[in-house]
Amino acid sequence: MRNLTVLLTAVMLLALSSCNFKEVEVETGYKGKARINPWLAAERIVERYGHVVRSETSWSVPESDEAVCFIPASVLANSTFINRMDEWISDEGGHLIVMLENASSEQNDWYPTQITEPPPEVLKEWLERRGLEPVSNPTPENTSNASTPIGFEDDLHQANAWAETAVQAPGEEPALFASIELGLGRLSVLADARPLRNRWIGEHEHAAFLMSLIDHSDYEGAVVFLRGTGVSFWAMLGKHLWAFLIAFSLLILLWLWKNLVRFGAIDTATEVPPVRGYDHHLEALGDFQWRLDHCNALLTPLRTRIIERAQRFTHRAGLRDEDVFQVLADRASLPRERVFRALAEPSPADSSVLTRTTADLQRLLQAVL
């Protein structure tokens, strides 16, 4: 039996050793900072040339010490952003480079197929008013590694770029790059942003083209690279952890179903039951005393005390000859009949009368203190 096991093991090893396999190397792209920031290489190149570089994840109001700004077209999707950038260019001498396609920070440069979104309509209208009209690219797609001249008329550079959208400046043919002076500054439009991205900036004359864009600014200052509109934390959760959010929501619903009262309205914790109210206790006590001896033992000392104090009060006030019941009625703001009934009535007829008589006597006692 042992020999059979050894033989079968040897046969299996021989069978496995004869299997064919093929190694495939797949390029997945950068890791770390270069994966989330497509302008990282460009930023470091600009820093090497002594410029101050700022990397922003979302749009902010341009500062006075900023000279050049690289911004994706998708960011300028509302008139507020566009008007502020227009003022920064015209009045403060800034140089704005708008990148139309392949400028998204979420784009993976190692995927052969990318979805191209058209520029926002409000941006297209603003560019047309300033003389830079986005049009369809009339040239065929550049699928080879051939280079194309790109840049300013006096400073052209060879680059491998292609885009579905081209830019037409006044009196010129549609091209992948166009630039005009605007007030004190300059407005440039780059149809294809790939020459400035991490993967391709080292090819052809892409780095030289980058520095040419910066050098054509008439003012010195910081160079800003804007990655995008900013990523919402909840948007990231919805995109990558939607299954977890669904499970967590179900767990909360189960907990609520288990712990919350589900049958009838919830009783108010601060509400006092009627049988526990203070006035009901007094009423019950008065009813007991009335049934016991019609409360003569309780009312007589109180009446005697009130009459004694009333006599001393009328003596001090010089009202000895006045009607004492009327004096007490005026002091306690009660009708004379109720004062007379409270002090002279022999015994209450029922518990409710006892309650009213006791209340009147308490009021009279406070009036003669």
SULGI-V613852 format. One record per residue. N is the residue number from 1. SS is DSSP state (h for helix, s for strand, l for the rest). Layout:
n | ss
N | SS
N | SS
This chain:
n | ss
1 | l
2 | h
3 | h
4 | h
5 | h
6 | h
7 | h
8 | h
9 | h
10 | h
11 | h
12 | h
13 | h
14 | h
15 | h
16 | h
17 | h
18 | l
19 | l
20 | l
21 | l
22 | l
23 | l
24 | l
25 | l
26 | l
27 | l
28 | l
29 | l
30 | l
31 | l
32 | l
33 | h
34 | h
35 | h
36 | h
37 | l
38 | l
39 | l
40 | h
41 | h
42 | h
43 | h
44 | h
45 | h
46 | h
47 | h
48 | h
49 | l
50 | l
51 | l
52 | l
53 | s
54 | s
55 | s
56 | s
57 | l
58 | l
59 | l
60 | l
61 | l
62 | l
63 | l
64 | l
65 | l
66 | s
67 | s
68 | s
69 | s
70 | s
71 | s
72 | s
73 | h
74 | h
75 | h
76 | l
77 | l
78 | l
79 | h
80 | h
81 | h
82 | h
83 | h
84 | h
85 | h
86 | h
87 | h
88 | h
89 | h
90 | h
91 | h
92 | h
93 | l
94 | l
95 | s
96 | s
97 | s
98 | s
99 | s
100 | s
101 | s
102 | l
103 | l
104 | l
105 | l
106 | l
107 | l
108 | l
109 | l
110 | l
111 | l
112 | l
113 | l
114 | l
115 | l
116 | l
117 | l
118 | l
119 | l
120 | l
121 | h
122 | h
123 | h
124 | h
125 | h
126 | h
127 | h
128 | h
129 | h
130 | l
131 | l
132 | l
133 | s
134 | s
135 | s
136 | s
137 | l
138 | l
139 | l
140 | l
141 | l
142 | l
143 | l
144 | l
145 | l
146 | l
147 | l
148 | s
149 | s
150 | s
151 | s
152 | s
153 | l
154 | l
155 | s
156 | s
157 | s
158 | s
159 | s
160 | l
161 | l
162 | l
163 | l
164 | l
165 | s
166 | s
167 | s
168 | s
169 | l
170 | l
171 | l
172 | l
173 | l
174 | l
175 | s
176 | l
177 | s
178 | s
179 | s
180 | s
181 | s
182 | s
183 | l
184 | l
185 | s
186 | s
187 | s
188 | s
189 | s
190 | s
191 | s
192 | s
193 | l
194 | h
195 | h
196 | h
197 | l
198 | l
199 | l
200 | l
201 | l
202 | l
203 | l
204 | l
205 | l
206 | h
207 | h
208 | h
209 | h
210 | h
211 | h
212 | h
213 | h
214 | h
215 | h
216 | l
217 | l
218 | l
219 | l
220 | l
221 | l
222 | s
223 | s
224 | s
225 | s
226 | s
227 | l
228 | l
229 | l
230 | l
231 | l
232 | l
233 | h
234 | h
235 | h
236 | h
237 | h
238 | h
239 | h
240 | h
241 | l
242 | h
243 | h
244 | h
245 | h
246 | h
247 | h
248 | h
249 | h
250 | h
251 | h
252 | h
253 | h
254 | h
255 | h
256 | h
257 | h
258 | h
259 | h
260 | l
261 | l
262 | l
263 | l
264 | l
265 | l
266 | l
267 | l
268 | l
269 | l
270 | l
271 | l
272 | l
273 | l
274 | h
275 | h
276 | h
277 | l
278 | h
279 | h
280 | h
281 | h
282 | h
283 | h
284 | h
285 | h
286 | h
287 | h
288 | h
289 | h
290 | h
291 | h
292 | h
293 | h
294 | l
295 | l
296 | h
297 | h
298 | h
299 | h
300 | h
301 | h
302 | h
303 | h
304 | h
305 | h
306 | h
307 | h
308 | h
309 | h
310 | h
311 | h
312 | h
313 | h
314 | h
315 | h
316 | h
317 | l
318 | l
319 | l
320 | l
321 | l
322 | l
323 | l
324 | h
325 | h
326 | h
327 | h
328 | h
329 | h
330 | h
331 | h
332 | h
333 | l
334 | l
335 | l
336 | h
337 | h
338 | h
339 | h
340 | h
341 | h
342 | h
343 | h
344 | h
345 | l
346 | l
347 | l
348 | l
349 | l
350 | l
351 | h
352 | h
353 | h
354 | h
355 | h
356 | h
357 | h
358 | h
359 | h
360 | h
361 | h
362 | h
363 | h
364 | h
365 | h
366 | h
367 | h
368 | l
369 | l
